[in-house]
Amino acid sequence: MEKTQLNRLKDVLSVPTKTYQEDNMVNYIREVLDTIPGVKYYTDDMDNVYATKGVLSESEYYPMFIAHTDTVHQLVDQIIVKEEMLIKPNTFGVKFNDQSFLSLKGYTSDDNPTGIGGDDKCGVFLALELLLTLPKVKVGLFVSEETGCHGSSKCDPNFLKDVGYAIQFDAPGNSLITEVCSGTRLYEKDGEFINLIKPLFEESMEVVSDEQSHPYTDVSQIKRKGDFSCINFSCGYYNMHTKDEFVVVDDMERALAFAIESVSVLGLNKYRYEYQQPTWKSYGDLFDVNDFDDDTLFEDEIDMERLTVTTSDEGMTIESKFTGDMVMLDNEEMLEIYEVIRDQLISKLTY
């Protein structure tokens, strides 16, 4: 990656941002967009950012690239991005050898490791680079993905009317493809769209890809609103959601080259794929479907036997054993929930 581009990546990674506290990132994005010729953009009431570059000719459709502006990490005053040679950890079943790669890792001003937020600042960087590079493209940058895709669930449907396909970069490692997300199929299995883009991804990243069902990210919401194919790819961050998270520069460079080439291969065409209402069958082999029916699986009552609760010094993660849907609460959020429950109990005792 050439130096000026690497510096732009470092700039994005150095922006502190956390779910519901995303002003720094949204303002940074606005400042960058103001410098790119030909880009028009707007934000909605939630601070989702919608950017468009170029004017379509008749029968053309925009490629759309997606990322989210929040991370799970606590806000710090400053993120200092350092270059280090690091070994990739095993990531979602993929094992790497002991080779070291040029990587970017985050530190506080007192030199303690802090989450660099490659999930999903990597996606934000790629989206901004594509606005710089491509003549005709749309970008959607959505807030508050980490606690349930709140921003993308409120995406402006008018922005999607001339989109031909949507690509998100929000998966760890360098080989993952999201085929089903939140039970929603994103593209036609063995259809033209995946048969064009999958070989290109494998060639660009030099991997054997792994198509998976993932808990959630923004393309699941966009798929519900649009009649076009969607997909999500790895983009080179590792140790996600930890203070030791890092970003591999070579993976990012490859992901960017792949994204640019994908538009050359897919063109300004529409790869139609209608939204299909998910059912318990959409979740594949995550559980024995003979044990449950729709009513018992999706009832509102919470059964703790269906959840995995993990605690750490930073907070708590609650994950569905069946769907993989995950909610992460930091210590401050846990305290707020405790106070609400405490007040309700006191109210009941009073009466």
Stockholm file with secondary structure:
# STOCKHOLM 1.0

chainA/1-351         MEKTQLNRLKDVLSVPTKTYQEDNMVNYIREVLDTIPGVKYYTDDMDNVYATKGVLSESEYYPMFIAHTDTVHQLVDQIIVKEEMLIKPNTFGVKFNDQSFLSLKGYTSDDNPTGIGGDDKCGVFLALELLLTLPKVKVGLFVSEETGCHGSSKCDPNFLKDVGYAIQFDAPGNSLITEVCSGTRLYEKDGEFINLIKPLFEESMEVVSDEQSHPYTDVSQIKRKGDFSCINFSCGYYNMHTKDEFVVVDDMERALAFAIESVSVLGLNKYRYEYQQPTWKSYGDLFDVNDFDDDTLFEDEIDMERLTVTTSDEGMTIESKFTGDMVMLDNEEMLEIYEVIRDQLISKLTY
#=GR chainA/1-351 SS CCHHHHHHHHHHHTSCCBTTBCHHHHHHHHHHHTTSTTEEEEECTTCCEEEEESCCCTTCCEEEEEEESCCSSCCCSCCEEEEEEEECCCBTTBCCCSCEEEEEEEECTTSCBCCCCHHHHHHHHHHHHHHHHCSSEEEEEESCCTTTCTTGGGCCGGGGTTEEEEEEEEESTTTEEEEEETTEECSCTTCHHHHHHHHHHHHHHTSCCEEEEESCCHHHHHHHHCSBEEEEEECSEESTTSTTCEEEHHHHHHHHHHHHHHHHHHCSCCCBCCCCCCCGGGGTTSSCGGGCCHHHHSCSSCCGGGEEEEEETTEEEEEETTTCCEEEEEHHHHHHHHHHHHHHHHHHHHC
#=GC SS_cons         CCHHHHHHHHHHHTSCCBTTBCHHHHHHHHHHHTTSTTEEEEECTTCCEEEEESCCCTTCCEEEEEEESCCSSCCCSCCEEEEEEEECCCBTTBCCCSCEEEEEEEECTTSCBCCCCHHHHHHHHHHHHHHHHCSSEEEEEESCCTTTCTTGGGCCGGGGTTEEEEEEEEESTTTEEEEEETTEECSCTTCHHHHHHHHHHHHHHTSCCEEEEESCCHHHHHHHHCSBEEEEEECSEESTTSTTCEEEHHHHHHHHHHHHHHHHHHCSCCCBCCCCCCCGGGGTTSSCGGGCCHHHHSCSSCCGGGEEEEEETTEEEEEETTTCCEEEEEHHHHHHHHHHHHHHHHHHHHC
//
